[in-house]
Amino acid sequence: MTVTEGTWIGLLTALVLFLLVTPLIARHLVRSSGDPAMFRITMWGSGIKLAAAPAYLWVIAHFYGGIADANGYFGQGARLAAQMRHGNFTLYAGKFIGDGATRISAGFVELAVGPHKLPTWFIFSFGAFLAEVMFYKAFELAVPGGARRRYAKLLFFFPSMVFWTAAPSKDCVTVLGLGLAAYGGAVLYDRRLRGFLWLGAGAALMTIIRPNVALIALLAIALPYPLGRVPARSVLTPIAAWVGGAIFIVGGVVLAGITAHHFDIHSLSRASVEKVLKQNAYNTGTAARSQLGAFNSSGATSTSLSISAIPKDFYYVVMRPLPIHAHGFTQLASSLENVYLLGLLVTSWRRLGEVIRTCLRRPYLLAALIFSLVWIVLFASIGNLGILARERTQLIPFLLVLVSVKARREPTSRPARREVLVTV
């Protein structure tokens, strides 16, 4: 059997990323955490993430008949890379926000590795792994005393995080943006303004793909900002606080404008947002009906922003599909993950209680709560469970934060019983 040029380049790419780059990251995490086990966890996490790239290609070929958004991004990226090699950097790829930006990102990757699928998938997959590293760093910094090893294992080996971001996709780029933003928020809560550089980079990546997610992330990080640690006071302390607040306000206004323009609405009022959610429910429901073998969930959506709708939103986003509703291998795999996630949340009730008890003293926990709640409410309007399974990779890192704090345990030891000496 002849090994193609793309396969050789792909194998070389994977070896460089795994044998040269990953050990540097692993050693850094060992130093920052003080936990030697992080080296092994990081190496396994990287290896499994890279292995997911050819697995993703195999699933596309054998379960989806070669029809997948990732293949489209790859093909358009090859065209853009060819243009750039000839000095043409106009890079027109359709509407920029969303598909256009993803095609352009694929083009730059293919400019480096050539029009080969395997190395392109490897690089995008490793980019998502870097996002997970940033999420872990944020947790390590902002949740002192948290169950770091537990969070790392859950994050690096969670099936959706491993698989769905292992390809050229909007999900991969969005998750990378979220990881950068989360780390930026953790730095900001320590009152170091350089966190805005990380937050800005993450927000920029999210904005060119999904500006609504960027706005949710900025809101979730900004609201707990006043609760952050106050360092040794100086004459610059109040100024820094005001500067930080002003940056959040300006960034929020800009992102709100971009989001409203992207969804073609005049404002982000409740009525306008619910109108967008209803349109999204219709569009994704139509997609669910038109896809061969797709689980038809077009009628099971939630488009209300009412507080009373939150339990229904949680069911639609976190629990569906259940195994009894699954059709086909991919839906069954997704349903089993849902059962696992639900079981993880239920058995972590002490940890969730600790989050509620301490979130006002640990702003990163409050940010994770806010992001999770708002994301669940808004994305419950998706009527296609395949789309929802992929996009839920944005939510999972924050949900895992909530089940990775260390619960305060009540004393379990009982007073020693007194021995009575009886003499006869």
C-alpha positions in Angstrom: 0.0 0.0 0.0 1.4 3.4 -1.0 1.6 6.0 1.7 0.6 9.4 0.4 2.4 12.6 0.8 -0.4 14.0 3.0 -0.1 11.0 5.3 3.6 11.5 5.8 3.2 15.2 6.5 0.4 14.4 8.9 2.4 11.8 10.8 5.4 14.2 11.0 3.0 17.0 12.2 1.6 14.8 14.9 5.0 13.6 16.1 6.3 17.2 16.4 3.3 18.3 18.3 3.3 15.3 20.6 7.0 14.7 21.2 8.3 18.2 21.1 5.6 20.7 22.0 3.4 18.7 24.4 6.3 17.9 26.9 7.0 21.6 27.2 3.4 22.2 28.1 3.3 19.3 30.5 6.5 20.4 32.3 5.0 23.9 32.7 1.8 22.5 34.2 3.8 20.4 36.6 5.7 23.5 37.8 2.7 25.6 38.1 0.6 23.0 39.9 3.2 21.3 41.9 1.7 18.0 40.9 4.0 15.5 39.1 0.9 13.6 37.9 0.1 16.5 35.6 2.9 15.4 33.2 1.3 12.1 32.6 -2.2 13.5 32.4 -1.1 16.2 29.9 0.7 13.7 27.7 -2.3 11.4 27.6 -4.6 14.3 27.0 -2.6 15.5 24.0 -2.2 12.0 22.6 -5.9 11.2 22.7 -6.7 14.6 21.3 -4.4 14.1 18.3 -5.7 10.6 17.8 -9.2 12.1 17.6 -8.3 13.8 14.3 -8.0 10.7 12.1 -10.9 9.2 14.0 -13.0 12.3 13.0 -12.0 11.8 9.4 -13.0 8.1 9.6 -16.4 8.9 11.1 -17.1 11.5 8.4 -16.2 8.9 5.7 -18.1 6.0 7.2 -21.1 7.6 9.0 -21.8 10.8 7.1 -20.8 9.8 3.6 -18.1 12.4 3.4 -20.6 15.2 3.9 -19.5 17.5 6.8 -18.9 21.1 7.4 -15.2 20.4 8.1 -14.7 19.0 4.6 -16.2 22.2 3.2 -13.9 24.4 5.3 -10.9 22.3 4.2 -11.8 22.6 0.5 -12.3 26.4 0.7 -9.1 26.7 2.8 -7.2 24.9 0.0 -8.5 27.5 -2.5 -7.5 30.4 -0.3 -4.0 28.8 0.4 -3.4 28.5 -3.3 -4.3 32.2 -3.7 -1.9 33.2 -1.0 0.9 31.2 -2.5 0.5 33.3 -5.7 0.5 36.6 -3.7 -3.3 37.1 -3.7 -4.3 38.0 -0.1 -7.9 39.3 -0.8 -9.1 36.2 1.0 -12.8 36.5 0.1 -14.6 33.5 1.5 -18.2 34.7 1.8 -19.8 36.4 4.8 -16.8 36.9 7.1 -18.3 36.2 10.6 -18.8 32.5 11.0 -18.1 30.4 7.9 -15.9 32.9 6.2 -13.5 33.3 9.1 -13.4 29.5 9.6 -12.5 29.0 5.9 -9.8 31.7 6.2 -8.3 30.0 9.3 -8.2 26.7 7.4 -6.5 28.5 4.6 -3.7 29.8 6.8 -3.2 26.3 8.2 -3.1 24.8 4.7 -0.7 27.5 3.6 1.8 25.9 6.1 1.1 22.2 5.6 -0.3 22.1 2.1 -3.7 20.9 0.9 -3.6 17.7 3.0 -6.4 16.7 5.3 -4.6 14.8 8.0 -2.1 17.5 9.0 -4.8 20.1 8.9 -7.0 18.1 11.2 -4.1 17.5 13.5 -3.3 21.2 13.8 -6.9 22.2 14.5 -7.2 19.4 17.0 -4.1 20.5 18.8 -5.4 24.1 18.9 -8.4 22.8 20.8 -6.1 21.0 23.2 -4.3 24.3 23.8 -7.8 25.7 24.7 -8.2 23.0 27.3 -4.8 23.8 28.7 -5.9 27.5 29.1 -9.1 26.4 30.8 -7.0 24.3 33.2 -4.6 27.3 33.9 -7.6 29.5 34.6 -9.0 27.0 37.1 -5.6 26.5 38.7 -5.1 30.3 39.2 -8.7 31.3 40.1 -9.9 28.4 42.2 -7.2 27.9 44.9 -7.7 24.6 46.7 -9.8 23.3 43.8 -9.6 19.6 42.7 -7.1 20.4 40.0 -6.3 16.8 39.0 -10.0 16.0 38.8 -10.7 19.0 36.6 -7.8 18.2 34.3 -8.9 14.6 33.8 -12.5 15.5 33.2 -11.6 18.3 30.8 -8.9 16.5 28.8 -10.8 13.2 28.5 -14.4 14.3 28.2 -15.6 12.6 25.0 -17.2 15.7 23.3 -14.2 17.8 24.1 -11.9 15.1 22.6 -13.9 14.5 19.4 -16.0 17.4 18.3 -13.2 20.0 18.2 -10.7 17.7 16.4 -11.4 19.2 12.9 -11.5 22.5 11.0 -14.7 23.9 12.5 -16.3 26.9 14.1 -16.5 24.9 17.3 -12.7 24.4 17.4 -12.0 28.2 16.9 -14.7 29.2 19.4 -13.4 26.9 22.1 -9.9 28.2 21.7 -11.3 31.8 22.0 -13.2 30.7 25.2 -10.0 29.2 26.7 -8.0 32.3 26.1 -10.9 34.5 27.5 -11.3 32.3 30.6 -7.6 32.5 31.4 -7.7 36.3 30.9 -10.6 36.5 33.3 -8.7 34.5 35.9 -5.7 36.8 35.6 -8.0 39.9 35.9 -9.6 38.6 39.1 -6.1 38.7 40.5 -6.1 42.4 39.6 -3.5 42.1 36.8 -4.5 44.2 33.9 -2.5 42.1 31.4 -5.4 39.7 31.6 -7.2 42.0 29.2 -4.7 40.9 26.5 -5.7 37.3 26.9 -9.4 38.3 27.2 -9.1 40.5 24.1 -7.5 37.8 22.1 -10.1 35.3 23.1 -13.0 37.7 22.5 -11.6 38.5 19.0 -11.5 34.9 18.0 -15.0 34.3 19.2 -16.3 37.4 17.6 -15.2 36.4 14.1 -17.0 33.1 14.6 -19.9 33.5 17.0 -20.2 37.1 18.4 -23.1 36.1 20.7 -20.8 33.6 22.5 -18.2 36.4 22.9 -20.8 38.6 24.4 -21.9 35.9 26.8 -18.3 35.3 27.9 -17.6 39.0 28.4 -20.8 39.4 30.4 -19.9 36.4 32.6 -16.4 37.6 33.2 -17.2 41.2 33.7 -20.0 40.9 36.3 -17.8 39.3 39.0 -14.9 41.6 38.2 -15.5 43.9 41.3 -15.2 40.8 43.5 -11.6 40.1 42.5 -8.7 40.1 44.9 -7.5 43.5 45.9 -3.7 43.6 46.1 -1.6 45.8 48.4 -3.3 49.2 47.9 -1.4 52.1 46.3 -2.4 55.3 44.7 -2.9 53.4 41.4 -5.3 50.8 42.8 -8.5 52.9 42.3 -7.3 54.0 38.9 -6.7 50.4 37.8 -10.1 49.4 39.0 -11.8 52.2 37.0 -9.7 51.5 33.9 -10.7 47.8 34.1 -14.4 48.7 34.5 -14.2 51.2 31.6 -12.6 48.5 29.3 -15.4 46.1 30.1 -18.1 48.7 29.4 -16.5 49.7 26.0 -15.9 46.1 25.1 -19.5 45.2 26.0 -21.0 48.0 23.9 -18.9 47.1 20.9 -19.7 43.4 21.2 -23.4 44.1 21.7 -23.4 46.2 18.5 -21.6 43.5 16.5 -24.0 40.8 17.8 -27.1 42.9 17.0 -25.8 43.6 13.5 -24.9 39.9 12.9 -28.4 38.8 13.8 -30.0 41.7 11.9 -31.8 43.2 14.9 -31.9 46.8 16.2 -31.2 46.0 19.8 -30.7 43.2 22.3 -34.1 43.7 23.9 -35.9 40.7 25.3 -38.4 40.8 22.4 -35.6 41.0 19.8 -33.6 38.1 21.4 -36.7 35.9 21.6 -37.4 36.6 17.9 -33.9 35.4 17.0 -34.3 32.3 19.2 -37.6 31.4 17.4 -35.9 31.9 14.0 -33.0 29.7 15.2 -35.4 27.0 16.4 -37.1 27.0 13.0 -33.8 27.0 11.0 -32.2 24.2 13.1 -35.4 22.2 13.2 -35.6 22.3 9.4 -32.0 21.2 9.2 -32.9 18.3 11.6 -35.7 17.2 9.3 -33.6 17.4 6.1 -30.6 15.4 7.4 -30.7 11.7 6.7 -31.0 9.8 10.0 -31.1 13.0 12.1 -33.0 12.9 15.3 -36.1 15.1 14.6 -36.2 17.4 17.5 -37.6 20.5 15.8 -40.6 20.7 18.1 -38.5 20.3 21.2 -37.0 23.7 21.6 -37.3 26.5 24.1 -37.3 30.1 23.0 -38.4 31.8 26.2 -36.2 34.0 28.4 -38.5 33.5 31.3 -36.9 32.2 34.6 -39.6 29.5 34.7 -38.3 28.0 31.5 -34.8 27.3 32.9 -35.6 23.7 34.0 -36.9 22.9 30.5 -33.9 24.6 29.0 -31.6 22.4 31.1 -33.3 19.3 30.0 -33.1 20.3 26.3 -29.4 21.2 26.5 -27.9 18.8 29.0 -30.0 15.7 28.9 -31.1 15.1 25.3 -31.0 12.7 23.7 -31.6 10.0 26.3 -30.6 6.5 25.3 -34.2 5.5 24.8 -34.5 8.2 22.2 -31.2 7.6 20.4 -31.2 6.4 16.7 -27.9 5.2 15.3 -24.4 4.9 16.7 -23.5 8.6 17.0 -26.7 9.5 18.8 -26.3 6.5 21.2 -22.8 7.7 22.0 -24.1 11.2 22.6 -26.9 9.9 24.8 -24.5 7.9 26.9 -22.3 10.9 27.4 -25.5 12.8 28.5 -26.2 10.2 31.1 -22.6 10.4 32.4 -22.8 14.2 32.6 -26.1 14.1 34.4 -24.7 11.5 36.8 -21.7 13.7 37.4 -23.8 16.7 38.3 -26.1 14.7 40.6 -23.2 13.0 42.5 -21.4 16.3 42.8 -24.2 17.9 44.8 -21.9 18.7 47.7 -19.5 20.4 45.3 -22.3 22.4 43.7 -23.4 23.5 47.1 -19.9 24.7 47.8 -20.0 26.7 44.6 -23.1 28.5 45.7 -21.7 29.1 49.1 -18.4 30.5 48.0 -19.0 32.0 44.5 -19.1 35.6 45.9 -15.6 35.1 47.3 -14.3 33.2 44.2 -15.4 35.3 41.2 -14.3 32.7 38.6 -16.9 30.3 40.0 -19.5 33.0 39.7 -18.4 33.6 36.1 -18.7 29.9 35.3 -22.2 29.9 36.8 -23.3 32.9 34.8 -21.9 31.6 31.6 -23.5 28.2 32.1 -26.9 29.6 32.9 -27.0 32.1 30.1 -25.6 29.6 27.5 -28.2 27.0 28.5 -31.1 29.5 28.2 -30.0 30.8 24.8 -28.9 27.6 23.2 -32.0 25.6 24.2 -33.5 27.0 21.0 -31.4 24.7 18.8 -33.7 22.1 17.2 -30.9 19.8 15.8 -29.3 17.6 18.4 -26.3 17.0 16.2 -25.6 20.8 16.1 -26.2 21.0 19.9 -23.8 18.2 20.7 -21.0 20.0 18.8 -21.7 23.5 20.2 -22.1 22.2 23.7 -18.3 22.0 23.8 -18.5 25.7 24.6 -20.5 24.9 27.8 -18.7 21.8 29.1 -15.5 23.4 30.4 -17.5 25.7 32.6 -19.9 23.0 33.9 -16.8 20.9 34.8 -15.5 23.9 36.9 -18.6 23.6 39.0 -18.1 19.9 39.8 -14.4 20.3 40.5 -14.3 22.4 43.6 -13.5 20.7 46.9 -16.7 20.3 49.0 -16.5 21.2 52.6 -17.1 18.0 54.5 -18.7 17.8 57.9 -16.7 16.0 60.6 -17.2 12.3 60.3 -15.3 11.2 63.4 -17.4 10.4 66.4 -16.3 11.1 70.0 -14.5 8.1 71.4 -16.7 6.1 73.7 -15.7 6.1 77.3 -14.6 2.7 78.6 -16.1 1.9 82.0 -14.0 -0.2 84.2 -16.2 -2.6 86.2 -14.8 -4.3 89.2 -16.3 -7.2 90.9 
